[in-house]
Amino acid sequence: MPEPVVIAFSAMAAKQYMGKFSHSIQGIDFIAGSTKKPLPLEEQKTINRTTIIELQALNPYQNQETKFTVKATITKLHIHQGWFYNACPRCYRQIKQSGTSWWCDNHGHLTTMPVSWYKINARIEDSTGGMNIVMFGKTVQSLINKPCSILTIQEGYTDPAVIPPILNQLKGMSKIFVIQFRPRGAFIDAIVIKSFDDDVQPLSLPAPTIIPSTETISSVTSFDP
């Protein structure tokens, strides 16, 4: 089994990305590539852990193969760009109408009905800054526990410009987001491909034992970290 490729950045020039100017980053190691064996869950939550200001300082075109994790909060939804689209049921690529049928650039004319697929443009922030991200399909579904087709077909939200109330639950969510840079024509987007709860609990120290006595007792409560 091949080992992951380790790319060590000892210094980086200042970059302007997503409208933010950031200083260079020193001494950050990022792991690119993947092995066939999935990473343990705790490693998935922490791989290439970074901050938003550090992500903005990177050249996204040179880091498309790398997955980053950042702990941040969703602060805004850009719903004026829509919240879903009609997708190919095989590849989930956006499709277009061709006469009385639907056309997918990957699979040609569809023989089945298209599916509704989430596409949420949002802003996330941490203590270092903020950036725009895009979330698709099951990534959004995992956050609100409802498939897009339920909203469009069963609940009748068929206008991409009208946001269903349940999507407002996304605002204020704090998660560990797994982010990957992906090209979109002449642009490149920061895509959230997965999210995790930050369930690491702070260390809880045992309460000191109080021993009643008439004598003066000097004691130290110890614990194993």
N, C-alpha and C positions, 0 to 999 in steps of 0.2 A: 504494500500500500504506500503510495507516494506521500511524503510529508508535506504539510502546508508550506506555501511560500511565505517567508517573512520579509517584509519590506520595512527597513528602518529609516525614518526620516530624522536626520540630525539637525536639519535646519530647513526652513521654508520661507520663501519670499512672501511679502504682503500681497494679498489678493483682494479683489473686489468681486463679490459674488452675492447674488440675490439682493442687491441694493445695499449691502453692508460692507464697510471697509474694516478689515481685521489685520492685526499684526501677525508676524510670523510665529510659527510654533516651533518649539525646541524639544528635542528628545522624546518624540512620541513614536511608539512602535505599532504598526498596523499589520494584521494578518490577512493576507489575500488568499484566494483559492479555497478549496474545500476538499474534504476527504469523503469517501463513500459512507463511512459510518457517521450518523448524526451526532452532533455534539450533545453532551449532557445538558439538561435544562439550565442549570446554573451558569454554565459557560455560555449558552445562547444569550442569557440575560446580560452578560458582562463583556462579551467579545468586542474588542476595539472600542471600549467605553470612552466617550469623548463628550465635549460640551458643544453647544451651538456655535459659539465663537470660533472654536477649533474647526468645526465642520466648514464654516464659511471661509476659513483661510485656506482650505484645500482646493486644489484644481480638480473639479468633479470629473473632467474628461479623462484624467489619469487615474481615477479611483473608482471606475465603474464596476470592477470585479470585487470590491471590498464592501462588506457589510459593517455598519457602525451601530452602536447602541448609545442612546442618549436618554437621560431621564428628564422629561419635560412635561408641560401642561398645555393642552389645547386651549387657546385663548380666543380664537375667532374662526368662524366659518365663512368662506367666500362663496356663498350660495348664488351670487349673481352669475357665476360660471356654471350653474347647474349642479345637480347632486346625483344624477344617474344618466345612463345612456342605454340604447338598445344594442345588445352584444350578440356575437356569434356563440351558440351554445357549446361549440367545440373548443374555441381558443379564447373566448371572451374579448376579442377585439371589437372595436366599435364598427358597426355595419351601416350601410346606407341603402335607401330604398331604390330599387331598379324596376320601374314599371309597377307591376303588381306583386313583385317579390323583393326579397332582401339579398344584398350582395356583400360577401365578406372577401376582403383582399387575399386572405389565406385559403379559403375554401370555396370560393365562387358563390353561385346561387344557393341559397339555403333551401333545404327540403323540409325543414321544421321551423317552428316559430322562434323568433329571437327571444332572448332572456333579458330581463332588466338587471343592470349591473351598477352597483354604487361607484361613483367617482366624486370624492369629496376633496375640494381644495380648502386647506385650512392653514392656520398659523399656530406654531408651537413656540413656547418660551421657556427658558430656564433662567438662572441667576446671571448668566453671561450675555443674554440677548435673545433675539427671536428670529425665526425663519419660516418660510412658506413650505408646506409639504403637500403631497397628494396621497390619498388613501383610496384603495379600490376594493370592490367585491367583498370577499369573506373577511378581509381585515376590518372593514367597517361593521360587517355583520357580527363579528366576535365582540365588538365594543357595545353594541346596542341589543344584541340577541334577537335580531329580526332580519330575515332575508329581504332583499330589495323587492322581490316579486310579491311579497305580502303587501307591501306599501302600494305598489303600482296596480296590481290586479285586484286584490281583495279589498283594499281600503281606498282605492280610486285616486291616488296621488300620481297623476299622469303628466303633470306639468313640471318640467325640470326647474322652473323658476319659482315654484311654490314649495317651500320646505315643510315636510311633515313635522309636527311638534316633537316626535321622538328623537329627531336628529339634534335637537337643541340639547339633549343630554350629553352630547359630545363635548360641549363647551365646559371647561373646568376639569375635565378628566386629566389626571396625572398618571402617566404610564412610563414604562421603559419601552421606547420605540426602536425598532430595528429599521435602519434607513439604508437605502442603496440608491446611488445615482444612476438614472437611466435616461438615454437620449429621447427627445421628442422632436423630430425634424431638425431644425437649426438650434433648438434649445435643449436643455437638460433639466430634468426634474429630480427633486429629492422625494423618493417614494418610500412610504412606510409599508414594509412587506409583512410586518408582524408586530404585535405589542404584548407586553407582559405586565402583570401587576408587580409593583415593587413591594414584595412581601418579606423583605429582609427585616427582621425585628431587631430593635436595639438591645444590647446586652442588659439583662435584668440581674442586678446584684441581689444576693440574699440579704435579708434584714439581719442586723447584728443580734446576737443572742444576749438578752439581758439576764444576768444572774444576780438575784437579790442576795445581799450579804451585808453584814455589819462591818466587814473589813474593807479596806481599800484594795480593790482588785485592778490590776493593769492587764488588759487583754487586747488582743488584736484579732479582728475577724478577717479571715482569709478565705479566698475562693480560687478555684481553678478556672482560668479564663477559657 
